[in-house]
Amino acid sequence: MFRYILFSALLLTSAANAQLYKNKNAPVEKRVADLLKRMTLEEKIGQMSMSSLKESTASNIAYGVLESPFISAKEVAAQSITAKQHAKNKTRLGIPPIQIGECLHGQLAAGATVFPQAIAQGSTWNPELIKQMGSVIAYEASSSGVDQALSPLFDIIRDARYGRVEECFAEDPYLVGRMGAAFVTGMQGVPASSKKFIAANKLMCTAKHFAAYSKPMAGINLAPAEIGERELRSMFLPPFKVAVQNANIYAVMPSYNEIDGVPAHSNQFLLQQVLREEWGFKGYVFSDYGGLSQLYNFHKVAKTPADAALMGITAGVDLEASRPDVYTHLAELVKSGKIKESQIDHAVTRILTAKFKAGLFEKPLADTLNFSKRLHTADHINLSQKIAEESVILLKNDHNTLPLNISNLKSLAVIGPNADKVQYGDYSFTRDNRSGTTVLEGIKQLVDNRIKINYAQGCELTGYDKSGFDQAVKAARESDAVVVVLGTTSVVFSGIGWNGHAPESEPKDPFTCGEGYDVTDIDPQGVQRELLQAVYKTGKPVILVLVHGRPWSIGWEKEHVPAILEAWYPGERGGNAIANILFGKVNPSGRLNMSVPQSAGHIPVFYNYVNSAKGINRRHGTLDKPGLDYVFSSTDPLFPFGFGLSYTTFKYDNLKVSKTQFNKNDQVTISVDVKNTGSIAGKEVVQLYLGNKVNSVSTPVMALSRFSKISLDPGEVKTVTFNIGAADIAIWNRNMKLVTEPGTFDVMIARSAEDVLLKKQIEFRL
């Protein structure tokens, strides 16, 4: 009997060793090596390719990645089950695909929770909330079989004309890094865990778009980025470095653009030297859709698809999306000796490593029976509303126009083309009002018939028809106060406006923001400003609410309208969030995550400029020194980075630094007391900037170094503490080396980039 048991055990061990890659207890490296040696060249190339869930079942190729269609989450799950069963049972080695999904502000599938757009997420200045959101999105998306999110963006905002501004967190690299890392940590799990494996209900993440994609010439999508290496390394690369080294991002997506004539999908400097050699990235490089094909059909740096394949594999692109085109030529390149099969092996090893760490060989199929328990739950919807409430920015509030007091109102006019429309932003499934709460509906739910609501649309989002003006003016005259909701609408899943025009299927409300919808003018579109002016002339108190994906130049509005709320695209419960802020149930705590330009002619406008870019430095009192200005305008932003008002007031005091001199081994502790001096509870974003340091190369006059969002009851005082070190003032010197040079600099505590409250000088010594 003992011999029989021993013999059986030996047989099982032998079988496991025969297919080591199927042994879940074996080390990932050994599983990858075992599987790789079994694969034909064609099978390896299949792993470097992508298809759709539905199309993959018509082939015996085991694809590396399959994309989810833009349908309901339950339908995605059904297709996922079929496709993954096919891969397991109908392909030679049974290699499961990575199922990817768009998850920018919720899974891009009907039935999933819709969160505020990324630009709104950034204006919360609350990484913990974004971490919670990332975890929820992963939980929902994994329910339908998704393994990897094509999110988030680590691009920094530089041009308000650019349509994809709405997909970005901020204009500041530190803020982008903090918010992006929080998103990734929530979605993948903490790095200590995700370096070993991706846990159940978590997703792998993709950092995009690498690099400088958000700084296109003239704000036009796909255009080249005019940028030098120092600016690239100082501003645009740091958020991605955070994604790699702090958040353990699993995949990186190159951008469509080119830098200095070299498209990102063929850029060895970015994908090999910086990403892998300098930063130690261990994940895989996932091409943007058609990005490799663009090497021959758009950038014209390759004559043929085969030439593009050679460029891509040499640069370090591991997987081609969204369909096989360029990498179908890899086999012939190997056979002709132009590339080595070992190059293919390196790419496939990285893809397989991700699959094994994500547990795809053991992962259960999508559970279609428990959708109602996992998707669009009350807790998830409430989180979406909370993020919206913390994202809304109070830009102006003269004479305490807000909050509105129901007991003092008999009637309220709600006017404007976005007053009774949900606007979620691009990479969302729908714009159907039934999927969420509009501002009008949110107000009606809150007031609950206690006051009369007079609604008028007034005009469309675009076009020049003013036929609704009379009704809007009438509604305003018959009301005690007026809420005017203006804004934009963005492309949904149905298409990308790379030709610069809205699709004919959307004649009434053409898309005016989102991917490929770039503009030359950032003033309010159509006749929206004229509608506001007509309502303003009634003399009634006017509150302007902006629901849009990019900041507008609202100089007239800033001068005349007493109260202004910037709401961005606030998600499915945005109407409730805005209503709560209008009536004081929630104290606004959003802060601008980008500078608002005075006009398109002022672009680019951002706070962390080098001294010569601003000229007259009003902020630090150097008006007596020569500088630059426009003939009829200052260079200042209309509203500065970090700005946002509250219904209460805060006092800053007692700034302390633990050292006035420090070296490379020291940490400096900075503390400041913040008191709520008003009569209601509120949240304040305490901002720490460093700057005014003389270096061997020009550097920003100030740079955000730390921040903390705190809650304070009336009269409450909290001490906020930050720690900084030599790395926080490091620069890329004239030899393009990252160094910290000796010298003095200012530690600044501020409400915004243009409102420094307290300052101390400290010195770094070698």
C-alpha positions, 0 to 999 in steps of 0.5 A, a space after each residue: 500500500 505504501 509503495 502504491 501511495 508513493 508511486 502515485 505521488 511520484 506520478 503526480 509530481 512528474 505530471 506537475 513538472 511536465 507542465 510546470 507552468 500550470 502549477 500554481 505553487 511554482 515560482 512565477 519565474 519558473 512558470 514563465 520559463 517553462 511555458 515559454 520553452 513550449 511555445 512556437 514562434 507564432 504562439 509567442 507573437 500571438 501573445 504580443 497581439 490583441 483582439 476582441 472577446 468576440 473575435 477571439 473565439 473564431 481563431 485558435 490563436 491564444 492572444 495576449 490581450 482581449 478588449 471588452 466591447 462597449 456594451 452592458 457589464 453583464 454582456 461583457 461578462 457573458 462574452 468574457 466567459 466564452 472567450 476565456 473558455 475558448 482560450 483554455 480549451 481550444 488553444 494548444 497551451 491554454 494560455 488565458 488572455 488579459 481582458 482589458 477595459 477602460 476604467 478612467 472614471 468607472 468601467 466603460 460599460 452600462 450598469 457600472 457606477 459613473 464617477 466624476 471625470 479625472 479632472 474633477 478627481 484631481 480637484 478634490 486634492 484628496 488622494 484617499 478618496 481616489 484610492 477608494 474609487 480605484 478599489 471600487 472600479 476594480 471590484 466592479 470591473 473584475 465582476 465582468 472578467 476585466 483583468 487590466 484597466 487602461 487607466 489612469 493618465 499620468 499626463 500633466 495639463 498644459 493647454 486648455 484647448 486640448 480636448 483630453 484635458 478632462 482626462 488629466 488630474 492636474 498641471 502639477 507633476 507632484 499632484 498628478 503623481 499623488 493622485 495617480 498613485 492613489 488610483 493605482 494603489 486602490 485598483 492594484 493593491 498596495 505595492 508590497 502586495 502587487 509586486 508579488 501578485 494581483 489579489 482577487 477583485 483587483 486589476 492591473 493598471 496602465 500608465 499613459 501616455 508616455 510621454 509629453 502627450 498633453 503638450 501638443 503643438 497648438 493644443 491639437 491632439 496627436 501633434 508633436 510635443 515641443 520640449 527639451 530633455 530638461 523640461 521633459 525630465 523635470 515636469 513630464 516624466 516625474 509622475 510616471 516615475 512615481 507610477 513605476 517606483 512608488 505604485 508598481 504600475 504593471 503596464 505603460 502605454 506610449 503616446 501617439 505624439 513625437 518628441 524631437 522627430 521621434 515618435 514615442 512608439 519607436 523611442 528607445 530613449 523613453 522606453 529603454 533608457 528611462 523606463 527600464 534602465 533608469 527606473 527599473 520598470 519590470 512590467 510590459 509596454 502596451 501600445 496605444 491603439 494603432 500606435 505602431 501602425 502610425 509609424 508608417 501611416 502617420 509619422 512616416 518614419 517607417 516605409 512599411 509595416 515590417 519596418 515599423 515592427 522592427 522599430 517597435 520591438 527594438 524600442 521596447 513595445 511588447 504588445 500591439 493594440 488594438 488588432 494585429 498589423 505591424 507585429 504580424 511581420 515579426 516572424 519574417 523579421 526573425 527568419 530574415 535575421 533582422 531581429 533575434 527570437 530572444 527579443 521576442 522572448 523578452 517581450 513575451 516573458 514580460 507579458 506572461 509574467 503579468 498573467 501569472 502574477 495576476 493569477 489568470 491561469 487559476 482565476 475563476 470566470 466572471 460571476 454573472 449571478 451576483 451582479 446586483 450585489 457587486 455593481 452600482 451598489 448604494 455605497 458605490 453611488 454614495 462614493 461617487 457623490 462624495 467625490 463630486 462634492 469634494 471636487 466642486 470649486 467655489 470660484 467666486 462668492 461676493 456678498 455671501 450669495 451662497 449658500 442659498 437659504 430655502 427659507 428666504 426663497 419662494 422661487 428659483 430659476 434654473 436655466 441653461 443648456 446643461 441644467 437638465 442634462 447629465 454630462 459625464 465626460 469622455 470614456 463614459 457609456 452614455 449621456 442619458 439623463 435616466 442614468 444619473 441626476 441632473 442639476 435641475 433634478 438634484 435641486 428639485 430633490 433637495 427643495 422637495 416642493 418647498 420653493 417653486 422651480 422655474 426651468 428654461 433651457 435657454 439655448 443649446 450648447 453650440 450654435 447661434 439659436 436664441 429662440 429660448 432666451 425669452 423663456 429664460 428671461 421670463 423664468 428669471 424675472 419670476 424668481 428670487 434667484 437664478 442658477 445658470 448651468 453652462 458648459 460642454 459635452 464630450 465624446 462618449 464611447 461611440 467615436 473619437 473626433 480625430 478629424 476635429 468634427 463631431 459625428 453626424 449622429 450627434 447633430 443637436 449637441 455635437 461633442 465639444 470636448 474629449 479625445 480629438 475635440 480640440 478648440 481654438 477658443 476657450 470662451 463659452 461656446 455658442 450663445 451661452 455667454 449671451 444667455 447668461 448676460 440676458 439673465 444677468 440684466 434682469 437684476 436677479 442674483 445669479 449663480 453660475 455653475 460650469 459643467 464642462 471638461 476644460 476651463 473657460 476664459 470667463 473674464 466677463 463672468 468673473 467681473 459681473 456674476 456674484 457667485 461661480 461654481 466650477 463643477 467639471 463633469 461631476 459623475 452620475 450624482 453630480 446634480 445632487 452634489 451641486 445642489 448640496 453645495 448650492 444650499 449649504 448642506 456641503 461646504 465646497 472644498 475643491 481647489 483648482 488643479 490647473 490655472 485658468 487662462 484669461 484667454 486662448 491667447 495667454 496659453 500656455 498658462 501654468 503656475 510653475 514657470 521659470 522666472 524669465 517666462 513670467 517677467 514681472 513677478 508680482 507674487 514676490 514684489 519685484 515690479 521694479 525689475 524689467 519683465 514681460 507683459 502683453 500690451 493690453 493684458 497681464 500674464 496672470 491667470 484668471 484664477 490661479 492653481 490651488 485656488 478655491 473658496 469656502 463658506 467658512 474662513 481659515 487662519 494660518 499661524 505658527 510656521 516652524 521648520 526643524 532645521 534652517 540648514 540641512 544636508 543630503 542625509 537630513 529631513 526637515 520637518 515643517 509644521 503650521 497651525 490652521 484654525 477654522 475661524 468661521 461658524 461652520 465646519 469646512 475642509 482646507 487644502 494646506 499647500 506647501 511650496 518650495 522655491 526662489 532658489 538660485 540653481 545652475 539652470 533656471 528652475 520654477 519660481 515655486 513648486 508644489 512639494 506637499 499638501 494635506 486636506 484637513 477637516 476643521 470644526 468651527 474654532 478648531 485648530 490643527 497642526 499640519 506637518 510635512 517632511 522634506 529632504 534634499 530630493 525635493 529640491 533636486 534639479 537636472 543640471 547642465 550635464 543632465 544629472 539629477 543633483 541637489 545644489 547648495 543654496 537657500 530657498 523659501 518654504 512657503 505655506 499657501 492657499 494657492 500658488 498666488 496666495 502665499 501666507 507664511 514663508 521661511 528661508 532655509 539652506 541646503 549645504 553639501 
